[in-house]
């Protein structure tokens, strides 16, 4: 036997003790372990075991997480790219629209609804835009289907957040477009606005558009809005309506009813002032009674009604009150209303106009009142106007006489310009 060889035949085979646990390795070197019966040894590769499913599940969850992150990233990237594309498109459209109003004389420019929405969105932005006025101008001259309603509704809707001064600008655009189709939005905003300045702008835009159908809402604004300025703005809309309307008697009836059912002093005063815009015997009776009121506010309101009377029938009543009033404040108020009345652009008989001016001139007592008469007559080039102004040349107040002198020079120049042949006639005489 060669060294290092093992004699298997001579080595006695050793058997594990009967009671040894299964799988026990022989203690002696070189001993071959006995095979462990399959039924007694649990397998580590049983299908569905905890060890196998745990490894596979972790791998799948990681893959799902990575996939979800990638999807979200792709979506956000798409949104960003799309948003950038849309922004670039809007900017390009906006610039092309504004180029069109570089020509200050541009009017009636064809415009789509999408383009108007771009202009509106940009104009309401708080960004310090140097082209904001150009945007307003482009909106002013835009022409297309339903644009008046779109612009007015956008301006009137307080869900479209913007500063009050920007909203006022929008209403100025609506006013400039002067379309009856904008009227519902204007009246609705005036009734419900949270900012008095924007309500006033809406009413101003509605002044030349309002119809008899809007009278109830306008009277309601006066009745229930506590802001005096808004009440006065609504009053001016009704006065404008009364001047244009062919149904003045219906308006007079509505105003009288509102006056009689007024629930507070502020609205009562405004309704009383409004009675003059329609005139009529019924209104005259109410105003006459008001002039005798112990409440000075009521008397001042009655004087305002006379100063805006629909015809000349109450001018003498105004002068009579002025000459009999002992309260200086009320007397000055009566003079101011009479002067305002004569300033109205109204067709009048020449002789009647002359008499009214002369009657008022005789009642001028203060420096301010006399200068008002001179300034008012300076616009008239009739001979009788010269005669009245000449009367003030001798006034003891130097400011009055100096103003009369300047007025006569102005009147003479104006008359010669209007009647160039008159100068030649004067020279011949």
RABEL-V906681 format. One record per residue. N is the residue number from 0. RES is the residue in three letters. PHI is phi in degrees with one decimal (none if undefined). PSI is psi in whole degrees, 0 to 359 (* if undefined). OMEGA is omega in radians with two decimals (none if undefined). Layout:
# RABEL-V906681
n res phi psi omega
N RES PHI PSI OMEGA
N RES PHI PSI OMEGA
This chain:
# RABEL-V906681
n res phi psi omega
0 UNK none 136 -3.11
1 UNK -80.9 151 3.11
2 UNK -61.0 144 3.11
3 UNK 89.2 348 3.12
4 UNK -85.8 148 3.13
5 UNK -106.1 133 -3.14
6 UNK -91.6 98 -3.09
7 UNK -68.5 328 -3.07
8 UNK -70.8 331 -3.10
9 UNK -90.4 345 -3.13
10 UNK -79.9 124 -3.08
11 UNK -71.2 137 3.11
12 UNK -72.7 136 -3.11
13 UNK -112.7 132 -3.10
14 UNK -108.2 137 3.13
15 UNK -64.5 148 3.12
16 UNK -58.7 152 -3.06
17 UNK -61.0 325 -3.06
18 UNK -89.4 3 -3.11
19 UNK -66.5 145 3.12
20 UNK -65.6 150 3.14
21 UNK -62.4 136 3.08
22 UNK 87.2 5 -3.13
23 UNK -74.6 133 -3.11
24 UNK -81.9 144 -3.14
25 UNK -62.1 142 -3.09
26 UNK -76.5 331 -3.06
27 UNK -83.0 143 3.09
28 UNK -61.6 143 3.09
29 UNK 81.9 357 -3.12
30 UNK -75.2 135 3.12
31 UNK -88.8 125 -3.11
32 UNK -69.9 149 3.12
33 UNK -77.8 149 3.12
34 UNK -68.5 139 -3.14
35 UNK -92.0 128 -3.12
36 UNK -58.9 138 -3.09
37 UNK -61.3 327 -3.06
38 UNK -70.4 336 -3.07
39 UNK -94.2 350 -3.05
40 UNK -112.0 116 3.13
41 UNK -68.5 136 -3.12
42 UNK -81.8 143 3.06
43 UNK -88.5 5 -3.11
44 UNK -123.8 39 3.08
45 UNK -73.8 133 -3.13
46 UNK -62.7 133 3.10
47 UNK 85.4 7 -3.13
48 UNK -68.4 161 -3.12
49 UNK -61.3 322 -3.08
50 UNK -63.9 315 -3.07
51 UNK -70.4 313 -3.07
52 UNK -67.7 326 -3.13
53 UNK -63.4 318 -3.13
54 UNK -67.7 317 -3.10
55 UNK -70.5 319 -3.12
56 UNK -64.4 318 3.12
57 UNK -60.4 319 3.14
58 UNK -65.1 316 -3.13
59 UNK -65.7 319 -3.14
60 UNK -62.4 319 3.12
61 UNK -63.7 319 3.13
62 UNK -64.0 319 -3.14
63 UNK -64.8 319 3.13
64 UNK -62.2 314 3.13
65 UNK -61.9 318 -3.14
66 UNK -63.6 318 -3.13
67 UNK -63.9 317 3.11
68 UNK -60.5 317 3.14
69 UNK -63.2 318 3.14
70 UNK -62.0 313 3.13
71 UNK -60.8 318 3.13
72 UNK -61.8 318 3.14
73 UNK -64.8 318 3.14
74 UNK -62.0 312 3.14
75 UNK -64.3 322 3.10
76 UNK -64.0 319 3.10
77 UNK -63.4 317 3.12
78 UNK -62.0 317 3.14
79 UNK -61.3 313 -3.13
80 UNK -63.8 317 3.13
81 UNK -63.9 316 3.13
82 UNK -62.0 319 3.11
83 UNK -64.1 320 3.13
84 UNK -64.3 315 3.13
85 UNK -65.1 320 3.11
86 UNK -61.0 315 3.12
87 UNK -62.2 321 3.13
88 UNK -65.8 316 3.13
89 UNK -62.2 317 3.14
90 UNK -62.4 317 3.12
91 UNK -63.0 316 3.13
92 UNK -63.9 316 -3.13
93 UNK -60.4 313 -3.13
94 UNK -61.5 320 3.14
95 UNK -66.8 326 3.12
96 UNK -70.2 321 -3.09
97 UNK -73.6 331 3.08
98 UNK -60.3 329 -3.08
99 UNK -67.8 337 3.13
100 UNK -103.1 15 2.99
101 UNK -63.3 328 3.00
102 UNK -81.1 110 -3.05
103 UNK -62.7 341 -3.12
104 UNK -92.0 5 -3.10
105 UNK -66.5 135 3.11
106 UNK -140.6 158 3.04
107 UNK 47.8 58 -3.14
108 UNK -87.2 123 3.14
109 UNK -55.8 133 -3.04
110 UNK -145.9 135 3.10
111 UNK -87.9 167 3.11
112 UNK -63.1 320 3.12
113 UNK -61.0 319 -3.14
114 UNK -67.1 321 3.10
115 UNK -63.9 320 3.13
116 UNK -64.1 325 3.07
117 UNK -65.2 315 3.13
118 UNK -62.6 317 -3.14
119 UNK -64.3 316 -3.13
120 UNK -62.7 320 3.13
121 UNK -71.7 321 -3.07
122 UNK -68.5 330 -3.11
123 UNK -83.4 352 -3.11
124 UNK -64.7 148 3.11
125 UNK -83.1 359 3.12
126 UNK -61.4 143 -3.13
127 UNK -76.3 83 -3.05
128 UNK -89.6 131 3.05
129 UNK -79.1 346 -3.09
130 UNK -105.0 17 -3.09
131 UNK -59.9 315 -3.14
132 UNK -63.5 326 3.10
133 UNK -65.7 324 3.10
134 UNK -64.8 315 3.11
135 UNK -60.1 318 -3.14
136 UNK -64.8 322 3.13
137 UNK -66.5 323 3.06
138 UNK -66.1 324 -3.10
139 UNK -63.0 323 -3.05
140 UNK -102.1 7 -3.14
141 UNK -68.0 141 3.12
142 UNK -133.5 129 -3.13
143 UNK 174.3 183 -3.08
144 UNK -72.7 128 3.01
145 UNK 62.1 19 -3.07
146 UNK -69.0 325 -3.14
147 UNK -62.8 317 3.11
148 UNK -65.8 318 -3.10
149 UNK -62.2 313 -3.11
150 UNK -66.2 314 -3.11
151 UNK -65.1 317 -3.13
152 UNK -66.7 323 3.11
153 UNK -64.4 315 -3.14
154 UNK -66.8 323 -3.04
155 UNK -79.5 337 -3.05
156 UNK -80.5 112 -3.10
157 UNK -73.9 352 3.00
158 UNK -70.1 339 3.00
159 UNK -81.6 95 -3.01
160 UNK -69.1 130 3.08
161 UNK -163.0 164 3.12
162 UNK -72.6 153 -3.12
163 UNK -56.7 323 -3.11
164 UNK -67.6 327 3.08
165 UNK -70.6 319 3.11
166 UNK -63.2 321 3.09
167 UNK -60.1 320 3.10
168 UNK -61.9 319 3.10
169 UNK -60.8 318 3.12
170 UNK -66.6 330 3.06
171 UNK -67.7 324 3.05
172 UNK -63.2 315 3.12
173 UNK -60.7 318 3.12
174 UNK -61.8 318 3.13
175 UNK -66.0 327 3.12
176 UNK -73.3 331 2.96
177 UNK 52.9 51 -3.13
178 UNK -110.2 131 3.09
179 UNK -58.6 336 -3.13
180 UNK -65.7 341 3.13
181 UNK -84.8 348 -2.97
182 UNK -58.9 313 -3.13
183 UNK -55.8 318 3.14
184 UNK -66.8 322 -3.13
185 UNK -65.3 313 -3.13
186 UNK -65.0 319 3.14
187 UNK -61.7 318 3.13
188 UNK -66.9 319 -3.14
189 UNK -60.6 326 -3.13
190 UNK -74.8 327 -2.95
191 UNK -119.3 3 -3.03
192 UNK -63.5 145 3.09
193 UNK -88.8 345 -3.12
194 UNK -116.1 121 -3.11
195 UNK -57.8 323 -3.09
196 UNK -67.4 326 3.11
197 UNK -77.9 327 3.06
198 UNK -63.2 318 3.11
199 UNK -63.5 320 3.12
200 UNK -65.3 322 3.10
201 UNK -64.8 318 3.12
202 UNK -67.0 322 3.09
203 UNK -62.8 321 3.11
204 UNK -67.4 334 -3.11
205 UNK -89.3 354 -2.96
206 UNK -57.6 318 -3.10
207 UNK -93.1 2 -3.05
208 UNK -109.8 335 -3.01
209 UNK -58.9 147 3.11
210 UNK -123.4 177 3.10
211 UNK -58.6 333 3.13
212 UNK -67.0 339 -3.12
213 UNK -93.9 355 -3.02
214 UNK -59.6 317 -3.11
215 UNK -59.6 314 -3.14
216 UNK -65.5 321 -3.12
217 UNK -67.4 318 3.08
218 UNK -65.3 326 3.11
219 UNK -65.3 322 3.10
220 UNK -61.3 316 3.12
221 UNK -63.9 320 -3.08
222 UNK -69.3 319 -2.94
223 UNK -111.4 346 3.11
224 UNK -84.6 128 -3.06
225 UNK -85.4 353 -3.12
226 UNK -83.1 120 -3.07
227 UNK -62.9 323 -3.12
228 UNK -66.5 319 3.11
229 UNK -65.0 321 3.08
230 UNK -58.9 316 3.13
231 UNK -67.3 324 3.10
232 UNK -64.2 318 3.10
233 UNK -66.1 323 3.10
234 UNK -61.0 318 -3.13
235 UNK -65.4 325 3.09
236 UNK -63.4 316 -3.14
237 UNK -66.9 321 3.11
238 UNK -62.5 318 3.09
239 UNK -63.4 318 3.11
240 UNK -60.9 316 -3.12
241 UNK -62.1 323 3.13
242 UNK -66.6 326 -3.07
243 UNK -90.3 338 -2.94
244 UNK -75.6 149 3.00
245 UNK -98.2 3 -3.13
246 UNK -119.1 48 -3.05
247 UNK -62.6 326 -3.14
248 UNK -64.4 322 3.11
249 UNK -65.7 320 3.11
250 UNK -65.0 319 3.13
251 UNK -60.4 317 3.13
252 UNK -62.3 317 -3.14
253 UNK -65.4 319 3.14
254 UNK -67.4 317 3.12
255 UNK -60.6 317 3.12
256 UNK -62.4 318 3.12
257 UNK -64.7 321 3.12
258 UNK -62.6 316 -3.08
259 UNK -71.8 337 -3.12
260 UNK -107.7 11 -3.12
261 UNK -59.9 142 -3.04
262 UNK -105.2 359 3.12
263 UNK -150.8 162 -3.05
264 UNK -64.1 319 -3.09
265 UNK -61.0 314 -3.14
266 UNK -70.4 326 3.10
267 UNK -59.1 316 3.14
268 UNK -62.3 316 -3.11
269 UNK -66.3 318 3.12
270 UNK -63.5 323 3.10
271 UNK -64.3 317 3.09
272 UNK -59.6 324 -3.08
273 UNK -70.5 338 -3.08
274 UNK -59.3 332 -3.14
275 UNK -70.0 337 -3.07
276 UNK -68.6 338 3.12
277 UNK -108.4 335 -3.13
278 UNK 66.7 200 3.14
279 UNK 102.1 159 -3.08
280 UNK -64.7 320 -3.12
281 UNK -63.1 315 3.12
282 UNK -65.1 321 -3.14
283 UNK -61.8 322 3.12
284 UNK -65.3 319 3.14
285 UNK -65.4 317 -3.12
286 UNK -66.3 320 3.12
287 UNK -60.0 317 3.10
288 UNK -64.9 320 -3.12
289 UNK -64.6 327 3.14
290 UNK -65.9 343 3.13
291 UNK -98.4 4 -3.11
292 UNK -67.9 150 3.05
293 UNK -78.0 344 3.13
294 UNK -83.4 117 -3.09
295 UNK -63.5 326 3.13
296 UNK -62.7 322 3.13
297 UNK -67.1 319 3.14
298 UNK -66.6 320 3.09
299 UNK -63.3 320 3.10
300 UNK -64.5 321 3.11
301 UNK -64.8 322 3.09
302 UNK -65.4 322 3.08
303 UNK -63.8 323 3.09
304 UNK -63.5 317 3.12
305 UNK -65.9 325 -3.14
306 UNK -70.5 343 3.12
307 UNK -116.2 22 -3.06
308 UNK -59.2 146 -3.01
309 UNK -69.3 340 3.08
310 UNK -142.2 188 -3.05
311 UNK -90.7 6 -2.98
312 UNK -67.9 338 -3.07
313 UNK -105.4 10 -3.13
314 UNK -65.5 318 3.12
315 UNK -63.9 324 3.10
316 UNK -63.1 323 3.12
317 UNK -66.3 316 3.12
318 UNK -66.9 320 3.13
319 UNK -60.9 318 3.12
320 UNK -63.4 316 -3.09
321 UNK -60.9 317 -3.10
322 UNK -70.7 337 -3.10
323 UNK -98.8 349 -3.07
324 UNK -78.6 127 -3.13
325 UNK -93.0 341 3.10
326 UNK -77.2 120 -3.06
327 UNK -61.2 321 -3.12
328 UNK -62.9 314 -3.13
329 UNK -69.6 325 3.11
330 UNK -64.2 316 3.10
331 UNK -62.9 322 3.11
332 UNK -63.8 320 3.12
333 UNK -64.7 319 3.11
334 UNK -63.3 316 -3.13
335 UNK -60.3 320 3.13
336 UNK -69.2 322 3.12
337 UNK -66.5 319 3.11
338 UNK -65.1 317 3.10
339 UNK -60.1 321 -3.12
340 UNK -61.5 319 -3.13
341 UNK -72.6 343 3.11
342 UNK -80.1 347 -3.10
343 UNK -63.0 136 3.10
344 UNK -79.6 95 -3.02
345 UNK -141.6 141 3.08
346 UNK -67.7 121 -3.12
347 UNK -135.2 149 3.01
348 UNK -64.0 137 -3.08
349 UNK -56.9 316 -3.13
350 UNK -67.4 321 3.13
351 UNK -64.9 318 3.11
352 UNK -62.1 317 3.12
353 UNK -59.9 314 -3.12
354 UNK -63.5 319 -3.12
355 UNK -65.2 317 3.13
356 UNK -64.5 316 -3.13
357 UNK -64.4 319 3.13
358 UNK -64.0 319 3.13
359 UNK -70.3 322 3.14
360 UNK -61.3 325 3.13
361 UNK -67.7 336 -3.12
362 UNK -91.4 354 3.14
363 UNK -66.5 120 -3.03
364 UNK -114.8 324 -3.08
365 UNK -97.6 166 3.10
366 UNK -57.0 315 -3.12
367 UNK -61.5 317 -3.11
368 UNK -66.8 319 3.14
369 UNK -65.1 319 3.12
370 UNK -67.0 324 3.06
371 UNK -59.9 317 3.13
372 UNK -62.3 314 -3.13
373 UNK -61.3 313 -3.13
374 UNK -63.5 321 3.13
375 UNK -66.3 318 -3.12
376 UNK -74.1 339 -3.13
377 UNK -62.5 343 3.13
378 UNK -85.1 352 -3.07
379 UNK -110.5 138 -3.07
380 UNK -115.2 21 3.07
381 UNK -78.0 155 -3.09
382 UNK -59.2 320 -3.11
383 UNK -64.4 329 3.11
384 UNK -67.5 320 3.07
385 UNK -59.7 318 -3.09
386 UNK -62.8 320 -3.13
387 UNK -68.5 318 -3.14
388 UNK -66.4 322 3.12
389 UNK -59.8 329 3.11
390 UNK -58.8 326 -3.08
391 UNK -82.6 354 3.07
392 UNK -62.6 332 -3.09
393 UNK -95.9 10 -3.11
394 UNK -64.7 144 -3.11
395 UNK -69.3 342 3.10
396 UNK -85.2 119 -3.07
397 UNK -60.7 322 -3.13
398 UNK -64.2 322 3.14
399 UNK -68.3 312 -3.11
400 UNK -64.6 322 3.12
401 UNK -65.7 319 3.12
402 UNK -65.4 323 3.11
403 UNK -64.4 320 3.12
404 UNK -62.9 314 3.13
405 UNK -64.6 322 -3.14
406 UNK -64.1 319 3.13
407 UNK -63.2 321 3.09
408 UNK -63.0 316 3.14
409 UNK -63.3 315 -3.12
410 UNK -63.5 320 3.14
411 UNK -65.1 317 3.12
412 UNK -62.3 317 3.14
413 UNK -64.8 318 -3.13
414 UNK -64.6 319 3.11
415 UNK -66.1 327 3.12
416 UNK -70.3 321 -3.14
417 UNK -77.0 330 -3.13
418 UNK -129.4 75 -3.06
419 UNK -58.9 332 -3.13
420 UNK -71.6 341 -3.09
421 UNK -65.8 323 3.13
422 UNK -62.2 320 3.12
423 UNK -65.4 321 3.13
424 UNK -62.7 320 -3.13
425 UNK -64.3 321 3.13
426 UNK -65.2 321 3.13
427 UNK -65.0 324 3.12
428 UNK -67.8 * none
